[in-house]
Amino acid sequence: MPAFIITAKSDRCGRKIKKGQTFQIVTNYENICTAAIADGLEAQLGKWAREASHIDYWIVRKM
C-alpha cells in the first residue's frame, strides 16, 4: 500500500496542528487525495482533525 508523508504548510484546527508538523498516511489509493488525508488524520488525531484535510494545506511526499 502506498505511503505518504504530509507536512502542514501552516497552523490548522485552532493551532492543534502546527506548521511543519508531519504525519504518515498509508492509503489504498495510488495518489494521495483529500479523503485519504482526512481518514489518516482522523485515525491519528481524532474526528476534529478532518477539517484540516484539504490537499492545499499540506506538502505531500511519497515514501
QUINORUR-V284778 format. One record per residue. N is the residue number from 1. PHI is phi in radians with two decimals (999 if undefined). PSI is psi in degrees with one decimal (999 if undefined). OMEGA is omega in radians with two decimals (NA if undefined). Layout:
BEGIN
N:PHI:PSI:OMEGA / N:PHI:PSI:OMEGA
END
This chain:
BEGIN
1:999:136.1:-3.14 / 2:-1.13:142.9:3.09 / 3:-2.14:144.6:-3.13 / 4:-2.29:148.7:2.98 / 5:-1.86:125.6:3.09 / 6:-2.01:139.9:-3.13 / 7:-2.18:129.6:-3.11 / 8:-1.18:131.4:3.10 / 9:-1.35:-26.5:3.12 / 10:-2.74:173.7:3.11 / 11:-1.10:141.6:-3.13 / 12:-2.38:161.5:3.04 / 13:0.97:51.5:3.12 / 14:1.08:36.6:3.12 / 15:1.21:15.1:3.04 / 16:-1.29:-27.3:3.02 / 17:-1.94:119.2:-3.06 / 18:-1.61:151.1:3.05 / 19:-0.97:132.6:3.12 / 20:1.55:-8.3:3.12 / 21:-1.21:138.8:-3.08 / 22:-2.05:152.0:3.11 / 23:-2.44:150.3:3.03 / 24:-1.78:128.3:3.13 / 25:-2.05:122.4:3.05 / 26:-1.88:131.1:-3.01 / 27:-2.44:162.7:3.03 / 28:-1.45:-14.1:-3.11 / 29:-1.40:146.2:3.09 / 30:-1.23:-35.4:3.09 / 31:-2.05:150.1:-3.13 / 32:-1.26:147.5:3.10 / 33:-2.50:170.4:-3.12 / 34:-1.02:-39.7:-3.13 / 35:-1.11:-40.5:3.13 / 36:-1.17:-40.3:3.09 / 37:-1.11:-45.0:3.14 / 38:-1.05:-45.8:3.13 / 39:-1.11:-42.8:-3.13 / 40:-1.16:-43.4:3.12 / 41:-1.16:-40.6:3.12 / 42:-1.10:-40.9:-3.14 / 43:-1.14:-34.3:-3.08 / 44:-1.56:-33.3:-2.98 / 45:-2.09:-24.2:-3.09 / 46:2.07:171.1:-3.03 / 47:-1.03:-33.9:-3.11 / 48:-1.04:-25.7:-3.06 / 49:-1.30:-13.7:-3.12 / 50:-1.04:-29.6:-3.10 / 51:-1.19:-13.9:3.13 / 52:-1.71:19.5:-2.97 / 53:-1.54:-6.1:-3.09 / 54:-1.05:134.1:-3.03 / 55:-1.03:-30.4:-3.13 / 56:-1.23:-13.4:3.14 / 57:-1.44:-6.3:-2.94 / 58:-2.26:147.7:2.90 / 59:-1.66:124.5:-3.02 / 60:-1.98:132.2:3.04 / 61:-2.26:137.0:3.08 / 62:-1.50:138.0:3.13 / 63:-1.50:999:NA
END
